Amino acid sequence: MANILEIKDLEIDYGIVKAIKKVSMNVEEGSIVAILGANGAGKTSLIRSISGVVKVSSGEILFRGESITNKEPYKIASRNIMASPEGRMILAGLTVEENLLVGAYSLKAIERDGVKITKKQRTNELLQRVFGYFPVLQERRKQQASTLSGGEQQMLAIGRALMGDPELLLLDEPSLGLAPLIVRDIFNIVKQIKDEGKTILMVEQNALQTLKIADYAYVLELGKVRSEGKAEKLLADDSLIQAYLGNTK
């Protein structure tokens, strides 16, 4: 399939510190692509540049062949690129359902098979889809989001991003701080979301679990791509796992 996202010679500077150095990568439509690496490798800076939160100093980001480089975040969201950020950023004063509805703010009415689907209808459809992925969110839809467990808040962050019906879903450290059983559940759902037609770009430190569900992966070290390839090939490379990702086997 064609590439939905292309990154060309990207550089990101924080003053005198160069966080990303001439990075190029592609994301094929309908795939899960992982960006792996240790703390400080530049993973989060890279994914935030795609959503417009971090500005790039040079290079280009193309979505479906059109430049989105340094566009405002709301303009990028309007292109159906949605992010579940590191740290979840749950809106603490709102209920679970209200948090989800915030994610649907950019939806518009569409025509499907000759029938007009209103924004309200799309919102309800997506809400039911998210509840299908995360039944606990339906059970707690009227509960204050701040009272959820860490794993439930991560589910809510992913669900909120899905409420925008993204063509490209950005996941930043979805397993951070979660217990192993919750991590397994989250990753299984991410794989299900991909199998149902979404394209996913995810940043992760949990190399082993990520490579098990990804199609392709890039390994960053100090702002540069040190290795890349099909996930199954990288997963079998013990020397690479130990050198760049930690001995997770």
DAVENNOR-V399274 format. One line per field, one symbol per residue. ss: DSSP state (h for helix, s for strand, l for the rest). phi: phi as a letter, one per 30 degrees, with the letter a starting at -180 (. if undefined). psi: psi as a letter, one per 40 degrees, with the letter a starting at -180 (. if undefined). A space follows every 50 residues. Layout:
BEGIN
ss = ???
phi = ???
psi = ???
END
This chain:
BEGIN
ss = llssssssssssssllsssssssssssslllsssssllllllhhhhhhhh lllllllssssssllsslllllhhhhhlllssssllllllllllshhhhh hhlllllllsssllssslhhhhhhhhhhhhhhhlhhhhhllllshhhllh hhhhhhhhhhhhlllllssssslllllllhhhhhhhhhhhhhhhhlllss ssssllhhhhhhhllssssssllssssssshhhhhllhhhhhhhhllll
phi = .dddbbcbhdbbccidccdbbhcbabbdeiccccccldeidjddeddddd didcdccajbccchicdcehddeddddddicbbcddiihddddcdedded dedcdcdbdbcbhicdcdedddeddddddddddbeddddcdcddddcdde ddddddddddddddhddbcccchdcdicdeddeedddddedddddcjdcb cbcacdddddddcdcbbcccbhibdcaaldedddddcdddeddccidcd
psi = iihdhhhhfhhhigbehhdhgfhhiihhheihhihiiiheeedddddddd eedhiidiaihhhfeihehfiidddddeefhiihihedfihdeiiddddd ddeedeiiiihhfehhhidddddddddddddddgdddddfdeihdeeiid ddddddddddddeefidhhhhhfeeheiiddddddddddddddddeeihh hhhidgddddddeidiihhihfeihdiiiidddddegdddddddeige.
END
